[in-house]
């Protein structure tokens, strides 16, 4: 598992990129069955994580993903 120490703004940007990527994958004609079945719940997790990181309630989390695990540690602002 990879670990990254990032600023809050960078953590928010990573979550936003993951969310956009997941939405494109779910909308695409070539989306796999797993992405379609797990996508909505994963999308909900990403959106909740986005709110929590922005609000400063979370500073250490595993990035929800379909295929890999990445631990994000938000540095104090």
Secondary structure, DSSP 8 states (H G I E B T S, - for coil): -EEEEE-HHHHHHHHHHHHHHHHHHHHSTT--HHHHHHHHHHHHHHHHHHHHHHHTS-SEEEE--SS--EEEEE---
